[in-house]
Amino acid sequence: LIGGQGEKSLIAEIARTMARPPAIAPTLTIRGTAELIRRCALFIGTDSGPSHLADAVGTPGVIIFDNSPGYTTQVSKWKPLGPNYLAISSASNPQEVLDCSSGFLK
């Protein structure tokens, strides 16, 4: 799990809900974050800077977009440009995220 200083409590909350303890990275530089993501088999995250870092370093990803009006337009405008990405709605449940992710991990 990665995030900035302001997201520490959210990261801790997410970690508590996981069946296995996740690796939690300290706050990293942009280059450090890119290198960490490069070493991952899959990136799962929101439509934010790290999703574009994942694209830049070639790590496939499932990108979660806000399920607000104009969702389709937002996805087409802001999703990473690489071919190894699947955009899903924030209305998706964890099983849907897992199902989308499994296609990248075969």
MDTraj code that builds the backbone (N, CA, C; nanometers):
import mdtraj as md
import numpy as np

residues = "LEU ILE GLY GLY GLN GLY GLU LYS SER LEU ILE ALA GLU ILE ALA ARG THR MET ALA ARG PRO PRO ALA ILE ALA PRO THR LEU THR ILE ARG GLY THR ALA GLU LEU ILE ARG ARG CYS ALA LEU PHE ILE GLY THR ASP SER GLY PRO SER HIS LEU ALA ASP ALA VAL GLY THR PRO GLY VAL ILE ILE PHE ASP ASN SER PRO GLY TYR THR THR GLN VAL SER LYS TRP LYS PRO LEU GLY PRO ASN TYR LEU ALA ILE SER SER ALA SER ASN PRO GLN GLU VAL LEU ASP CYS SER SER GLY PHE LEU LYS".split()
xyz = np.array([
    [0.0845, -0.1172, 0.0000],
    [0.0000, 0.0000, 0.0000],
    [0.0890, 0.1234, 0.0000],
    [0.0511, 0.2200, -0.0813],
    [0.1262, 0.3449, -0.0876],
    [0.0314, 0.4606, -0.0618],
    [0.0880, 0.5722, -0.0208],
    [0.0085, 0.6921, 0.0005],
    [0.0942, 0.7996, 0.0627],
    [0.0384, 0.9175, 0.0686],
    [0.1089, 1.0301, 0.1268],
    [0.0868, 1.0392, 0.2769],
    [0.1497, 1.1388, 0.3376],
    [0.1402, 1.1589, 0.4820],
    [-0.0048, 1.1692, 0.5289],
    [-0.0886, 1.2361, 0.4533],
    [-0.2281, 1.2563, 0.4913],
    [-0.3149, 1.1326, 0.4775],
    [-0.2586, 1.0256, 0.4248],
    [-0.3378, 0.9039, 0.4018],
    [-0.3003, 0.7891, 0.4954],
    [-0.2178, 0.8164, 0.5956],
    [-0.1710, 0.7095, 0.6851],
    [-0.2860, 0.6388, 0.7560],
    [-0.3843, 0.7133, 0.8037],
    [-0.4949, 0.6488, 0.8744],
    [-0.5802, 0.5662, 0.7789],
    [-0.5984, 0.6127, 0.6574],
    [-0.6733, 0.5357, 0.5579],
    [-0.5988, 0.4075, 0.5224],
    [-0.4682, 0.4169, 0.5052],
    [-0.3870, 0.2986, 0.4752],
    [-0.3973, 0.1972, 0.5883],
    [-0.3907, 0.2444, 0.7120],
    [-0.4016, 0.1546, 0.8270],
    [-0.5397, 0.0887, 0.8309],
    [-0.6429, 0.1643, 0.7987],
    [-0.7795, 0.1106, 0.7970],
    [-0.7941, 0.0022, 0.6899],
    [-0.7412, 0.0277, 0.5718],
    [-0.7459, -0.0713, 0.4639],
    [-0.6686, -0.1959, 0.5041],
    [-0.5514, -0.1774, 0.5615],
    [-0.4677, -0.2907, 0.6027],
    [-0.5399, -0.3793, 0.7037],
    [-0.6158, -0.3193, 0.7938],
    [-0.6893, -0.3974, 0.8950],
    [-0.7968, -0.4855, 0.8336],
    [-0.8467, -0.4484, 0.7158],
    [-0.9543, -0.5262, 0.6541],
    [-0.9028, -0.6425, 0.5694],
    [-0.7730, -0.6502, 0.5487],
    [-0.7160, -0.7506, 0.4588],
    [-0.6906, -0.8819, 0.5320],
    [-0.7110, -0.9921, 0.4607],
    [-0.6913, -1.1250, 0.5184],
    [-0.5452, -1.1483, 0.5563],
    [-0.4537, -1.0976, 0.4745],
    [-0.3099, -1.1087, 0.5038],
    [-0.2527, -0.9691, 0.5183],
    [-0.1595, -0.9520, 0.6095],
    [-0.1006, -0.8182, 0.6260],
    [-0.0299, -0.7727, 0.4980],
    [-0.0643, -0.6542, 0.4481],
    [0.0010, -0.6045, 0.3269],
    [0.1346, -0.5379, 0.3590],
    [0.2148, -0.5220, 0.2572],
    [0.3359, -0.4397, 0.2701],
    [0.2902, -0.2946, 0.2627],
    [0.3363, -0.2146, 0.3557],
    [0.3019, -0.0728, 0.3565],
    [0.4305, 0.0053, 0.3362],
    [0.4352, 0.0785, 0.2255],
    [0.5559, 0.1560, 0.1924],
    [0.5539, 0.2878, 0.2678],
    [0.6692, 0.3341, 0.3077],
    [0.6753, 0.4685, 0.3665],
    [0.6482, 0.5706, 0.2565],
    [0.6316, 0.6945, 0.2947],
    [0.6153, 0.7995, 0.1945],
    [0.7416, 0.8026, 0.1093],
    [0.7240, 0.7913, -0.0213],
    [0.8354, 0.7826, -0.1145],
    [0.8391, 0.9034, -0.2070],
    [0.9537, 0.9240, -0.2694],
    [0.9638, 1.0234, -0.3762],
    [0.8885, 0.9697, -0.4975],
    [0.8718, 1.0521, -0.5970],
    [0.8061, 1.0059, -0.7200],
    [0.8879, 0.8929, -0.7829],
    [1.0193, 0.9092, -0.7892],
    [1.1042, 0.8042, -0.8463],
    [1.0965, 0.6766, -0.7631],
    [1.0948, 0.6905, -0.6311],
    [1.0837, 0.5739, -0.5442],
    [0.9507, 0.5028, -0.5625],
    [0.8444, 0.5809, -0.5757],
    [0.7121, 0.5233, -0.5996],
    [0.7093, 0.4511, -0.7334],
    [0.7649, 0.5109, -0.8370],
    [0.7696, 0.4471, -0.9689],
    [0.8471, 0.3163, -0.9631],
    [0.9586, 0.3145, -0.8930],
    [1.0382, 0.1926, -0.8829],
    [0.9635, 0.0842, -0.8057],
    [0.8973, 0.1212, -0.6998],
    [0.8188, 0.0235, -0.6244],
    [0.7087, -0.0358, -0.7126],
    [0.6366, 0.0492, -0.7836],
    [0.5293, 0.0027, -0.8722],
    [0.5870, -0.0829, -0.9851],
    [0.7034, -0.0486, -1.0351],
    [0.7660, -0.1269, -1.1424],
    [0.7902, -0.2709, -1.0978],
    [0.8184, -0.2904, -0.9723],
    [0.8479, -0.4235, -0.9195],
    [0.7218, -0.5061, -0.8900],
    [0.6069, -0.4448, -0.9030],
    [0.4801, -0.5137, -0.8741],
    [0.4282, -0.5869, -0.9975],
    [0.3555, -0.6945, -0.9733],
    [0.2919, -0.7679, -1.0825],
    [0.1658, -0.6963, -1.1306],
    [0.1033, -0.6184, -1.0422],
    [-0.0228, -0.5521, -1.0742],
    [-0.0386, -0.4284, -0.9874],
    [-0.0924, -0.3220, -1.0444],
    [-0.1248, -0.2005, -0.9712],
    [-0.2762, -0.1915, -0.9620],
    [-0.3287, -0.1709, -0.8431],
    [-0.4713, -0.1431, -0.8234],
    [-0.4780, -0.0107, -0.7509],
    [-0.5478, 0.0850, -0.8092],
    [-0.5559, 0.2161, -0.7461],
    [-0.6592, 0.3046, -0.8126],
    [-0.6659, 0.4259, -0.7633],
    [-0.7611, 0.5229, -0.8161],
    [-0.7008, 0.5985, -0.9340],
    [-0.7837, 0.6791, -0.9971],
    [-0.7371, 0.7590, -1.1115],
    [-0.6553, 0.8760, -1.0579],
    [-0.5306, 0.8447, -1.0259],
    [-0.4409, 0.9425, -0.9656],
    [-0.3019, 0.9283, -1.0262],
    [-0.2098, 1.0078, -0.9792],
    [-0.0736, 1.0065, -1.0310],
    [-0.0090, 0.8690, -1.0331],
    [-0.0182, 0.7908, -0.9249],
    [0.0456, 0.6590, -0.9272],
    [-0.0051, 0.5667, -1.0383],
    [-0.1299, 0.5824, -1.0807],
    [-0.1777, 0.4982, -1.1916],
    [-0.1021, 0.5316, -1.3202],
    [-0.0661, 0.6563, -1.3373],
    [0.0109, 0.6962, -1.4552],
    [0.1576, 0.6554, -1.4415],
    [0.2084, 0.6531, -1.3189],
    [0.3427, 0.5996, -1.2974],
    [0.3455, 0.4515, -1.3344],
    [0.2425, 0.3778, -1.2932],
    [0.2359, 0.2356, -1.3276],
    [0.2382, 0.2174, -1.4790],
    [0.1622, 0.2991, -1.5487],
    [0.1616, 0.2934, -1.6949],
    [0.3004, 0.3216, -1.7505],
    [0.3668, 0.4218, -1.6965],
    [0.4986, 0.4619, -1.7457],
    [0.6036, 0.3529, -1.7262],
    [0.5925, 0.2749, -1.6185],
    [0.6923, 0.1706, -1.5922],
    [0.6471, 0.0331, -1.6407],
    [0.5291, 0.0261, -1.7043],
    [0.4843, -0.0988, -1.7665],
    [0.4152, -0.1977, -1.6748],
    [0.3699, -0.1539, -1.5586],
    [0.2978, -0.2432, -1.4685],
    [0.1490, -0.2373, -1.5019],
    [0.0853, -0.3508, -1.5302],
    [-0.0580, -0.3494, -1.5628],
    [-0.1392, -0.3046, -1.4413],
    [-0.2605, -0.2545, -1.4669],
    [-0.3387, -0.2045, -1.3559],
    [-0.4882, -0.2071, -1.3732],
    [-0.5551, -0.2076, -1.2606],
    [-0.6992, -0.1887, -1.2515],
    [-0.7171, -0.0519, -1.1868],
    [-0.7780, 0.0395, -1.2597],
    [-0.7901, 0.1775, -1.2150],
    [-0.9356, 0.2042, -1.1784],
    [-0.9570, 0.2508, -1.0562],
    [-1.0913, 0.2744, -1.0043],
    [-1.1253, 0.4223, -1.0211],
    [-1.2295, 0.4486, -1.0996],
    [-1.2747, 0.5847, -1.1269],
    [-1.4004, 0.6152, -1.0469],
    [-1.4142, 0.7402, -1.0082],
    [-1.5312, 0.7870, -0.9355],
    [-1.6561, 0.7606, -1.0185],
    [-1.7587, 0.7067, -0.9556],
    [-1.8828, 0.6729, -1.0248],
    [-1.9787, 0.7920, -1.0248],
    [-1.9333, 0.9032, -1.0760],
    [-2.0162, 1.0234, -1.0802],
    [-2.0704, 1.0419, -1.2223],
    [-2.1650, 1.1349, -1.2403],
    [-2.2119, 1.1615, -1.3765],
    [-2.0924, 1.1937, -1.4666],
    [-2.0952, 1.1422, -1.5850],
    [-1.9857, 1.1638, -1.6776],
    [-1.8731, 1.0626, -1.6614],
    [-1.9017, 0.9521, -1.5918],
    [-1.8020, 0.8476, -1.5652],
    [-1.7301, 0.8043, -1.6930],
    [-1.8047, 0.7744, -1.7981],
    [-1.7447, 0.7258, -1.9227],
    [-1.6528, 0.8304, -1.9838],
    [-1.6936, 0.9556, -1.9804],
    [-1.6102, 1.0634, -2.0338],
    [-1.4825, 1.0772, -1.9517],
    [-1.4944, 1.0695, -1.8194],
    [-1.3771, 1.0799, -1.7334],
    [-1.2773, 0.9680, -1.7612],
    [-1.3284, 0.8470, -1.7782],
    [-1.2402, 0.7337, -1.8061],
    [-1.1673, 0.7555, -1.9375],
    [-1.2407, 0.7913, -2.0429],
    [-1.1757, 0.8069, -2.1732],
    [-1.0758, 0.9222, -2.1726],
    [-1.1011, 1.0233, -2.0923],
    [-1.0132, 1.1405, -2.0882],
    [-0.8910, 1.1203, -1.9993],
    [-0.9051, 1.0482, -1.8858],
    [-0.8003, 1.0472, -1.7855],
    [-0.7332, 0.9135, -1.7611],
    [-0.7789, 0.8054, -1.8187],
    [-0.7153, 0.6766, -1.7901],
    [-0.5751, 0.6725, -1.8495],
    [-0.4879, 0.5898, -1.7924],
    [-0.3540, 0.5762, -1.8501],
    [-0.3623, 0.5370, -1.9980],
    [-0.2627, 0.5743, -2.0733],
    [-0.2644, 0.5534, -2.2179],
    [-0.2234, 0.4133, -2.2606],
    [-0.1532, 0.3416, -2.1758],
    [-0.1056, 0.2083, -2.2112],
    [-0.2186, 0.1074, -2.2288],
    [-0.1885, -0.0061, -2.2910],
    [-0.2908, -0.1064, -2.3206],
    [-0.3225, -0.1996, -2.2034],
    [-0.2430, -0.1984, -2.0983],
    [-0.2590, -0.2961, -1.9914],
    [-0.3371, -0.2420, -1.8727],
    [-0.4489, -0.1738, -1.9018],
    [-0.5287, -0.1150, -1.7958],
    [-0.6746, -0.1453, -1.8147],
    [-0.7410, -0.1667, -1.7036],
    [-0.8847, -0.1842, -1.7034],
    [-0.9417, -0.0790, -1.6091],
    [-1.0325, 0.0020, -1.6588],
    [-1.0967, 0.1044, -1.5762],
    [-1.2278, 0.0487, -1.5237],
    [-1.2505, 0.0649, -1.3932],
    [-1.3767, 0.0218, -1.3334],
    [-1.4332, 0.1356, -1.2496],
    [-1.5583, 0.1214, -1.2132],
    [-1.6282, 0.2229, -1.1358],
    [-1.6056, 0.2040, -0.9865],
    [-1.6067, 0.3146, -0.9142],
    [-1.5946, 0.3069, -0.7686],
    [-1.7160, 0.2393, -0.7064],
    [-1.8217, 0.2184, -0.7842],
    [-1.9382, 0.1449, -0.7353],
    [-1.9127, -0.0059, -0.7376],
    [-1.8013, -0.0483, -0.7940],
    [-1.7671, -0.1903, -0.7989],
    [-1.7410, -0.2419, -0.6576],
    [-1.7718, -0.3684, -0.6376],
    [-1.7445, -0.4275, -0.5060],
    [-1.6087, -0.4985, -0.5100],
    [-1.5561, -0.5367, -0.3945],
    [-1.4230, -0.6005, -0.3924],
    [-1.4114, -0.7241, -0.4810],
    [-1.5172, -0.8021, -0.4931],
    [-1.5112, -0.9210, -0.5780],
    [-1.4933, -0.8833, -0.7243],
    [-1.5570, -0.7749, -0.7669],
    [-1.5407, -0.7288, -0.9051],
    [-1.3973, -0.6831, -0.9305],
    [-1.3386, -0.6167, -0.8329],
    [-1.1985, -0.5743, -0.8457],
    [-1.1092, -0.6977, -0.8575],
    [-1.1344, -0.7979, -0.7735],
    [-1.0580, -0.9210, -0.7789],
    [-1.0745, -0.9909, -0.9136],
    [-1.1969, -0.9981, -0.9629],
    [-1.2222, -1.0616, -1.0922],
    [-1.1477, -0.9898, -1.2049],
    [-1.1487, -0.8568, -1.2035],
    [-1.0767, -0.7788, -1.3050],
    [-0.9265, -0.8011, -1.2937],
    [-0.8788, -0.8085, -1.1721],
    [-0.7352, -0.8244, -1.1475],
    [-0.6822, -0.9595, -1.1929],
    [-0.7621, -1.0637, -1.1771],
    [-0.7154, -1.1983, -1.2072],
    [-0.6766, -1.2144, -1.3533],
    [-0.7376, -1.1379, -1.4425],
    [-0.7012, -1.1473, -1.5838],
    [-0.5599, -1.1020, -1.6117],
    [-0.5046, -1.0157, -1.5296],
    [-0.3685, -0.9668, -1.5465],
    [-0.2650, -1.0581, -1.4809],
    [-0.3084, -1.1465, -1.3943],
    [-0.2147, -1.2263, -1.3146],
    [-0.2009, -1.3705, -1.3614],
    [-0.2482, -1.4001, -1.4802],
    [-0.2382, -1.5378, -1.5304],
    [-0.1020, -1.5668, -1.5865],
])
top = md.Topology()
chain = top.add_chain()
for i, resn in enumerate(residues, 1):
    res = top.add_residue(resn, chain, resSeq=i)
    for name in ("N", "CA", "C"):
        top.add_atom(name, md.element.get_by_symbol(name[0]), res)
traj = md.Trajectory(xyz[None], top)
